[in-house]
């Protein structure tokens, strides 16, 4: 998992169309706008990029024994397939943009553990993770 602090501001991606175009050019699709679910869930079939737009939120990664991190507006987090995550605390409304690599459709699994398809995921993991890094790469920030 990789957190990119203030990346939307640093890359001047301060609108939905600008972010959508940037991700498209790097092989990702901006798929949804919403919040972060308050229950542990994970995606076996897709990596995920979350872009925090307007509120500070605490997100727990890795299930019950995992780590809770505070994400701020303009932060992004790249979550590998199989990593459980949930909203731990939120004050007020939250707007998040979610993106997945082209060709990957996320399943929605509940709970805290990776179940199944690990060998499939590991064969794609390196290439997809490089795509995530490149999508958020800016000179001097990473």
VOTOR-511031 format. One record per residue (C-alpha): residue number from 0; x, y, z. Coordinates in nm, 2 decimals. Each point is the difference from the previous one (the first is absolute). Layout:
# residues N
+-----+--------+--------+--------+
!   k !     c1 !     c2 !     c3 !
+-----+--------+--------+--------+
! NUM !      X !      Y !      Z !
...
+-----+--------+--------+--------+
# end
This chain:
# residues 142
+-----+--------+--------+--------+
!   k !     c1 !     c2 !     c3 !
+-----+--------+--------+--------+
!   0 !   0.00 !   0.00 !   0.00 !
!   1 !   0.13 !   0.35 !  -0.09 !
!   2 !  -0.13 !   0.33 !   0.13 !
!   3 !   0.06 !   0.31 !  -0.21 !
!   4 !  -0.04 !   0.31 !   0.22 !
!   5 !  -0.15 !   0.31 !  -0.16 !
!   6 !   0.05 !  -0.16 !  -0.35 !
!   7 !  -0.31 !   0.16 !  -0.16 !
!   8 !   0.12 !   0.34 !   0.09 !
!   9 !   0.36 !  -0.06 !  -0.10 !
!  10 !  -0.11 !  -0.14 !  -0.34 !
!  11 !  -0.26 !   0.27 !  -0.05 !
!  12 !  -0.27 !  -0.26 !  -0.03 !
!  13 !  -0.27 !   0.20 !   0.17 !
!  14 !  -0.30 !  -0.09 !  -0.20 !
!  15 !  -0.17 !  -0.33 !  -0.09 !
!  16 !   0.06 !   0.04 !  -0.38 !
!  17 !   0.37 !   0.08 !   0.05 !
!  18 !   0.05 !  -0.31 !   0.23 !
!  19 !  -0.20 !  -0.22 !  -0.24 !
!  20 !   0.20 !   0.10 !  -0.30 !
!  21 !   0.33 !  -0.04 !   0.19 !
!  22 !  -0.09 !  -0.35 !   0.11 !
!  23 !  -0.13 !  -0.10 !  -0.34 !
!  24 !   0.34 !   0.09 !  -0.15 !
!  25 !   0.17 !  -0.23 !   0.25 !
!  26 !  -0.23 !  -0.30 !  -0.05 !
!  27 !  -0.25 !   0.05 !   0.29 !
!  28 !  -0.37 !   0.08 !   0.00 !
!  29 !  -0.17 !   0.24 !   0.24 !
!  30 !  -0.29 !  -0.23 !   0.09 !
!  31 !  -0.20 !   0.15 !   0.29 !
!  32 !  -0.06 !   0.29 !   0.24 !
!  33 !  -0.11 !  -0.07 !   0.35 !
!  34 !   0.14 !  -0.05 !   0.35 !
!  35 !   0.20 !  -0.28 !   0.16 !
!  36 !  -0.22 !  -0.29 !   0.14 !
!  37 !  -0.02 !  -0.03 !   0.38 !
!  38 !   0.05 !  -0.38 !  -0.02 !
!  39 !   0.31 !  -0.21 !  -0.08 !
!  40 !   0.00 !  -0.09 !  -0.37 !
!  41 !   0.26 !  -0.08 !  -0.27 !
!  42 !   0.02 !  -0.07 !  -0.37 !
!  43 !   0.16 !  -0.32 !  -0.11 !
!  44 !  -0.01 !   0.08 !  -0.37 !
!  45 !   0.13 !   0.36 !  -0.01 !
!  46 !   0.24 !   0.25 !   0.15 !
!  47 !  -0.16 !   0.33 !   0.11 !
!  48 !   0.10 !   0.37 !   0.01 !
!  49 !  -0.20 !   0.22 !   0.24 !
!  50 !   0.02 !   0.38 !  -0.04 !
!  51 !  -0.12 !   0.20 !   0.31 !
!  52 !  -0.18 !   0.31 !  -0.12 !
!  53 !  -0.15 !   0.20 !   0.27 !
!  54 !   0.03 !  -0.13 !   0.36 !
!  55 !   0.24 !  -0.15 !   0.24 !
!  56 !  -0.07 !  -0.37 !   0.06 !
!  57 !   0.15 !  -0.28 !   0.21 !
!  58 !   0.03 !  -0.32 !  -0.20 !
!  59 !   0.10 !  -0.34 !   0.14 !
!  60 !   0.20 !  -0.22 !  -0.23 !
!  61 !   0.08 !  -0.37 !   0.05 !
!  62 !  -0.29 !  -0.12 !   0.21 !
!  63 !  -0.04 !   0.01 !   0.38 !
!  64 !   0.38 !  -0.03 !   0.07 !
!  65 !   0.07 !   0.26 !  -0.27 !
!  66 !   0.09 !   0.36 !   0.01 !
!  67 !  -0.22 !   0.31 !   0.01 !
!  68 !   0.12 !   0.29 !  -0.20 !
!  69 !  -0.13 !   0.36 !  -0.04 !
!  70 !  -0.05 !   0.10 !  -0.36 !
!  71 !  -0.04 !   0.37 !  -0.08 !
!  72 !  -0.16 !   0.18 !  -0.30 !
!  73 !   0.23 !  -0.03 !  -0.31 !
!  74 !   0.15 !  -0.33 !   0.13 !
!  75 !  -0.01 !  -0.32 !  -0.20 !
!  76 !   0.06 !  -0.36 !   0.11 !
!  77 !   0.08 !  -0.30 !  -0.22 !
!  78 !  -0.14 !  -0.32 !   0.15 !
!  79 !   0.11 !  -0.33 !  -0.14 !
!  80 !  -0.26 !  -0.27 !  -0.07 !
!  81 !  -0.08 !  -0.20 !   0.31 !
!  82 !   0.07 !   0.28 !   0.26 !
!  83 !  -0.30 !   0.05 !   0.22 !
!  84 !  -0.10 !   0.36 !   0.07 !
!  85 !  -0.28 !   0.19 !   0.17 !
!  86 !  -0.09 !   0.35 !   0.12 !
!  87 !   0.09 !   0.02 !   0.37 !
!  88 !  -0.10 !   0.35 !   0.08 !
!  89 !  -0.15 !   0.30 !  -0.19 !
!  90 !  -0.12 !   0.34 !   0.10 !
!  91 !  -0.25 !   0.13 !  -0.25 !
!  92 !  -0.04 !  -0.09 !  -0.37 !
!  93 !   0.26 !  -0.17 !  -0.20 !
!  94 !   0.06 !  -0.01 !  -0.38 !
!  95 !   0.24 !  -0.26 !  -0.14 !
!  96 !   0.08 !  -0.09 !  -0.36 !
!  97 !   0.08 !  -0.36 !  -0.06 !
!  98 !   0.20 !  -0.14 !  -0.29 !
!  99 !   0.11 !  -0.35 !  -0.13 !
! 100 !   0.24 !  -0.11 !  -0.27 !
! 101 !  -0.14 !  -0.04 !  -0.35 !
! 102 !  -0.13 !  -0.35 !  -0.04 !
! 103 !  -0.05 !  -0.07 !   0.37 !
! 104 !  -0.35 !  -0.01 !   0.14 !
! 105 !  -0.01 !   0.00 !   0.38 !
! 106 !  -0.19 !  -0.26 !   0.19 !
! 107 !  -0.12 !   0.09 !   0.34 !
! 108 !   0.09 !  -0.24 !   0.28 !
! 109 !  -0.09 !   0.05 !   0.36 !
! 110 !   0.23 !  -0.07 !   0.30 !
! 111 !   0.37 !   0.04 !   0.07 !
! 112 !   0.18 !  -0.27 !  -0.19 !
! 113 !   0.11 !  -0.08 !  -0.36 !
! 114 !  -0.20 !  -0.30 !  -0.12 !
! 115 !   0.11 !  -0.18 !  -0.32 !
! 116 !   0.14 !   0.13 !  -0.33 !
! 117 !   0.33 !   0.10 !   0.14 !
! 118 !   0.21 !  -0.17 !  -0.27 !
! 119 !  -0.20 !   0.19 !  -0.27 !
! 120 !   0.05 !   0.33 !   0.18 !
! 121 !   0.37 !  -0.05 !   0.06 !
! 122 !   0.06 !  -0.05 !  -0.38 !
! 123 !  -0.16 !   0.34 !  -0.07 !
! 124 !   0.12 !   0.18 !   0.32 !
! 125 !   0.34 !   0.13 !  -0.12 !
! 126 !  -0.13 !   0.15 !  -0.33 !
! 127 !  -0.31 !   0.15 !   0.16 !
! 128 !   0.20 !   0.15 !   0.29 !
! 129 !   0.24 !   0.16 !  -0.24 !
! 130 !  -0.31 !   0.15 !  -0.17 !
! 131 !  -0.12 !   0.14 !   0.33 !
! 132 !   0.34 !   0.15 !   0.07 !
! 133 !   0.02 !   0.15 !  -0.34 !
! 134 !  -0.35 !   0.14 !   0.01 !
! 135 !   0.09 !   0.20 !   0.31 !
! 136 !   0.36 !   0.08 !  -0.09 !
! 137 !   0.11 !   0.36 !   0.01 !
! 138 !   0.34 !   0.14 !  -0.01 !
! 139 !   0.14 !   0.04 !   0.35 !
! 140 !  -0.30 !  -0.14 !   0.19 !
! 141 !   0.05 !  -0.38 !   0.00 !
+-----+--------+--------+--------+
# end
